Amino acid sequence: MLSWFGPSCSVDIVFEDSKRRKTVEVSKDNSEKDSLLLYHANETVAGQIELKLKSGTKSILHNGIKVELIGQIELYYDRSNTYDFTTLLLDLAQPGELTSDITYPFKFPNAEMAYESYVGQNVRLRYLIRFTINVRKSISNITKEQEFWVNVFQPEPEINNSIKMEVGIEDCLHIEFEYNKSKYHLKDVVIGKVYFLLVRIKVKHMEICLLKRESTGTGNNIYNESETITKFETMDGAPVRGESIPIRLFLSGFDLTPSYKNIHNKFSVRYYLNLVLVDEEDRRYFKQQEITLWRKAPAKKKDKSKKDADAAENFQQVPVEKSDS
């Protein structure tokens, strides 16, 4: 909880369930970490604004007081312009005069938060609560902002085909690679195989890379940034014809986001599996395949009383046979 220190008052924004809600550690511009409360799409965002007059301040004349829930995209190369894609407004007070400390409750029921929060190399998407006092006869208003983080759970894809492709160099190399599916949740496991159908070059080793590619901007002002999330060797030594190399990549060990495609026409984030073969002369042969990442909702925990009821219902008493005496 932060405070705004101005010449006339201090303001605190307190979320309703801040003590029991999960938090997310987010990197700031100065490499420090900020702990933000975690919300999910269409949740109710509620709390209160605590306003205290500074010592020596008798009153504040104003033209209205409001609180907003804002979803905002900021491109780092154009920090002078931000793009608000969601704005929910709640008027807290009509024009008047503040003469004492006061607390304003606020509530945005089932707030529409369609996109996930995101911090990338050239862009960030954030949500915040902004409190504003429109101070009368003043060149500046009293404002306070408090960010929070949003995750968006997605339904399991109805269609999730496997990936199977043949690539190679004519009369030199012919391989077939296969991945078990094309869409993975963030805690999933990528399972696949590489089949060597023809090998006439001296392959030294094979590696798999998981790449993240962030694209920002539109038209002629498009910036692309690539990042290697992980790289590991799957084969050491020369393969032979007919050999099959298994692939297994656990995604849960990495800080991943879902794939984002053209978010508000401002940015996209895509992920690729990059298969690389290196020969004895250190020449590299590679093939990239895009995969889609999505956020899976956690499994619902069964209520203990429900578990007990189910156990009692499923319990079957074994009958005892009576012996003839």
C-alpha positions in Angstrom: 0.0 0.0 0.0 1.5 3.3 -1.1 0.7 6.9 -0.1 0.5 10.1 -2.2 2.3 12.9 -0.3 0.9 16.2 -1.5 0.7 19.7 -0.1 -2.8 19.2 1.3 -3.6 15.5 1.9 -2.5 11.9 1.7 -4.3 9.1 -0.1 -4.2 5.4 0.4 -5.9 2.8 -1.9 -6.8 -0.3 0.0 -8.2 -3.4 -1.8 -11.0 -5.2 -0.1 -9.4 -8.6 0.2 -5.7 -7.7 0.1 -4.7 -9.9 3.0 -6.0 -13.2 1.6 -5.4 -12.6 -2.1 -2.4 -14.0 -4.0 0.3 -11.6 -5.2 2.6 -11.6 -8.3 6.2 -10.3 -8.3 6.7 -7.9 -11.2 9.9 -6.4 -12.4 10.0 -2.6 -12.5 12.1 -0.3 -14.8 14.9 0.0 -12.2 15.2 -3.8 -11.9 13.4 -3.8 -8.6 10.4 -6.1 -7.9 6.9 -4.9 -7.1 4.3 -7.1 -5.4 0.9 -6.7 -7.0 -2.4 -8.3 -6.0 -3.7 -11.0 -8.4 -7.1 -10.8 -10.0 -8.8 -12.8 -12.7 -11.0 -11.7 -15.6 -14.5 -10.6 -14.7 -13.8 -10.6 -11.0 -15.2 -7.9 -8.8 -12.6 -5.3 -7.8 -13.5 -3.5 -4.6 -11.9 -1.6 -1.8 -11.8 1.9 -0.2 -10.0 5.2 -0.6 -8.6 6.6 2.7 -8.1 10.3 2.5 -6.4 12.3 5.3 -5.9 16.0 5.4 -2.4 17.1 6.2 -1.7 19.1 9.3 -2.5 22.8 8.7 -5.0 22.1 5.9 -8.4 23.3 6.8 -10.3 22.3 3.6 -10.0 21.3 -0.1 -12.3 22.9 -2.6 -13.0 20.6 -5.5 -15.1 20.2 -8.6 -15.7 16.5 -8.1 -14.0 13.3 -6.9 -13.9 10.0 -8.9 -12.2 6.6 -9.0 -11.5 4.7 -12.2 -10.5 1.1 -13.1 -8.2 1.4 -16.2 -6.7 -1.1 -18.5 -3.7 0.4 -20.3 -1.0 -0.4 -22.9 2.3 1.4 -22.9 4.9 1.1 -25.7 8.3 1.8 -24.3 9.5 3.6 -27.4 6.5 5.9 -27.2 6.1 6.6 -23.5 4.4 9.9 -24.1 1.4 8.1 -25.3 -0.6 5.4 -23.5 -3.6 3.5 -24.8 -6.5 2.9 -22.5 -8.6 -0.1 -23.7 -10.8 -0.3 -20.6 -12.1 2.6 -18.5 -14.7 2.1 -15.7 -15.7 5.2 -13.9 -17.3 5.7 -10.5 -18.2 9.2 -9.2 -17.5 9.4 -5.4 -18.5 13.0 -4.7 -20.1 16.0 -6.3 -18.4 19.4 -6.3 -18.0 20.7 -2.8 -15.5 21.0 0.0 -13.5 18.5 2.0 -13.1 19.6 5.6 -12.0 16.4 7.4 -10.6 12.9 6.9 -12.9 10.7 4.9 -13.1 7.1 3.4 -14.7 6.4 0.1 -15.7 2.8 -0.7 -15.6 1.7 -4.3 -16.7 -1.4 -6.2 -16.5 -2.5 -9.8 -18.6 -5.7 -10.0 -17.6 -8.3 -12.6 -15.1 -5.9 -14.1 -14.4 -6.6 -17.8 -10.6 -7.4 -18.0 -10.2 -9.2 -21.3 -6.5 -9.2 -21.6 -3.7 -10.5 -19.3 -1.3 -8.2 -17.6 2.1 -8.3 -19.4 5.6 -6.9 -19.0 7.8 -7.4 -22.0 10.9 -5.9 -23.5 9.1 -3.2 -25.5 5.6 -3.1 -24.1 3.6 -3.5 -21.0 -0.1 -4.1 -20.4 -1.3 -3.1 -16.9 -4.4 -2.5 -14.8 -4.8 0.1 -12.2 -7.1 2.0 -9.9 -6.8 5.7 -10.3 -8.3 8.1 -7.7 -8.7 11.8 -8.7 -9.7 15.0 -6.8 -10.5 17.7 -9.3 -9.1 20.6 -7.2 -10.8 23.9 -7.7 -8.6 26.8 -8.9 -5.5 24.7 -9.2 -3.3 23.9 -12.1 -3.0 20.2 -11.0 -5.4 17.7 -9.5 -4.7 15.3 -6.6 -4.3 11.8 -8.1 -3.2 8.4 -6.8 -2.7 5.2 -8.8 -2.4 1.6 -7.6 -1.7 -1.2 -10.0 -2.9 -4.8 -9.8 -2.2 -7.9 -11.9 -4.7 -9.8 -14.0 -4.6 -13.4 -15.3 -7.1 -14.7 -17.8 -8.0 -18.4 -17.7 -8.7 -20.0 -21.1 -10.9 -23.0 -22.0 -9.1 -26.1 -23.3 -8.8 -26.0 -27.1 -11.4 -28.0 -28.8 -9.0 -28.8 -31.7 -5.4 -29.6 -30.8 -3.7 -31.5 -33.6 -0.3 -33.0 -33.5 2.6 -31.4 -35.5 4.3 -33.7 -38.0 6.7 -32.4 -40.7 9.4 -33.7 -43.0 12.5 -31.5 -43.7 15.9 -32.0 -45.1 18.5 -31.3 -47.7 18.3 -33.2 -51.0 20.4 -36.3 -51.0 22.1 -35.3 -47.8 19.7 -35.2 -44.9 16.0 -36.2 -44.4 14.4 -36.1 -41.0 10.8 -36.2 -39.8 9.9 -34.6 -36.5 6.6 -34.9 -34.6 5.2 -33.2 -31.5 2.2 -34.6 -29.7 0.1 -31.4 -30.0 0.3 -27.8 -31.2 -1.3 -26.1 -28.1 0.1 -26.4 -24.6 -0.9 -25.0 -21.2 1.7 -23.3 -19.2 2.4 -26.3 -17.0 2.3 -28.8 -19.8 4.9 -31.2 -21.2 6.0 -31.1 -24.8 6.5 -34.7 -26.0 7.9 -35.5 -29.4 10.2 -37.6 -31.6 12.8 -37.0 -34.3 13.2 -39.7 -37.0 16.3 -39.8 -39.2 15.3 -41.1 -42.6 18.5 -40.2 -44.4 21.8 -39.2 -42.9 24.7 -38.4 -45.3 26.3 -35.6 -43.4 28.3 -35.9 -40.2 26.0 -34.6 -37.5 27.7 -33.8 -34.2 24.7 -33.0 -32.0 21.1 -31.9 -32.0 19.4 -29.4 -29.7 15.9 -28.0 -29.0 15.3 -24.3 -28.2 12.1 -22.7 -26.9 12.0 -19.2 -28.4 9.8 -16.2 -27.4 9.2 -13.5 -30.0 7.6 -10.2 -29.1 6.3 -7.8 -31.8 5.2 -4.3 -31.0 3.8 -1.4 -33.1 2.0 -1.2 -36.4 2.9 -0.4 -40.0 6.4 0.8 -40.5 7.0 1.1 -36.7 7.2 -2.6 -35.8 9.8 -3.8 -33.3 10.7 -7.5 -33.0 12.5 -8.9 -30.0 13.5 -12.6 -29.6 14.4 -14.4 -26.5 15.7 -17.9 -26.0 13.7 -19.3 -23.0 15.7 -22.5 -22.8 18.1 -24.6 -24.9 19.1 -28.2 -24.3 20.9 -30.9 -26.2 18.8 -33.9 -27.1 21.5 -35.9 -29.0 25.3 -36.2 -28.8 27.0 -38.0 -31.6 26.2 -39.0 -35.1 22.7 -40.6 -35.7 22.1 -43.5 -38.1 19.4 -44.1 -40.6 16.2 -45.2 -38.9 17.2 -43.9 -35.5 14.5 -42.2 -33.4 15.3 -39.5 -30.8 12.7 -38.7 -28.1 12.0 -35.2 -27.0 10.5 -34.2 -23.6 10.3 -30.5 -22.5 8.6 -29.6 -19.2 7.2 -26.0 -19.5 6.4 -25.6 -15.7 10.0 -24.7 -15.0 10.0 -21.5 -17.0 8.4 -18.0 -16.5 6.0 -18.2 -19.5 3.0 -16.2 -20.6 0.2 -17.3 -22.9 0.5 -16.5 -26.6 -0.9 -13.1 -27.4 -2.1 -12.3 -31.0 -2.5 -8.7 -32.0 -3.6 -7.4 -28.6 -5.6 -4.2 -29.2 -3.6 -3.9 -32.5 -0.5 -3.0 -30.4 1.5 -6.2 -29.8 1.8 -9.9 -30.1 3.8 -12.6 -28.3 4.5 -15.9 -30.0 6.4 -19.0 -29.0 8.4 -21.4 -31.2 10.1 -24.8 -30.9 13.4 -24.6 -32.8 15.1 -27.9 -33.8 18.8 -27.4 -34.5 21.3 -29.9 -36.0 25.0 -29.1 -35.9 27.5 -30.9 -38.1 31.3 -31.5 -37.5 32.1 -28.2 -39.3 29.7 -26.3 -36.9 27.2 -25.6 -39.7 23.7 -25.4 -38.3 20.5 -26.7 -39.8 17.3 -25.7 -38.1 13.5 -25.8 -38.4 11.1 -23.6 -36.4 7.6 -24.5 -35.5 5.2 -22.2 -33.8 3.2 -23.5 -30.8 0.4 -21.9 -28.9 0.5 -21.5 -25.1 -2.6 -20.9 -23.0 -3.4 -20.5 -19.3 -5.3 -23.4 -17.8 -7.7 -22.9 -14.8 -6.5 -24.7 -11.7 -8.5 -27.8 -10.8 -11.2 -27.1 -8.3 -10.6 -28.5 -4.9 -13.4 -30.7 -3.6 -15.0 -29.6 -0.4 -14.1 -31.8 2.5 -17.7 -32.3 3.6 -18.5 -33.4 0.0 -15.6 -35.8 0.1 -16.8 -37.3 3.3 -20.3 -37.6 1.9 -19.0 -39.4 -1.2 -16.9 -41.7 0.9 -20.0 -42.6 3.1 -22.1 -43.2 0.0 -19.5 -45.4 -1.7 -18.9 -47.5 1.4 -20.4 -50.9 1.2 -20.7 -53.1 4.2 -19.7 -56.7 3.6 -22.4 -59.1 4.8 -21.4 -61.6 7.4 -22.4 -65.2 6.6 -24.1 -67.0 9.5 -22.9 -70.5 10.0 -25.3 -73.3 10.7 -25.0 -74.6 14.3 
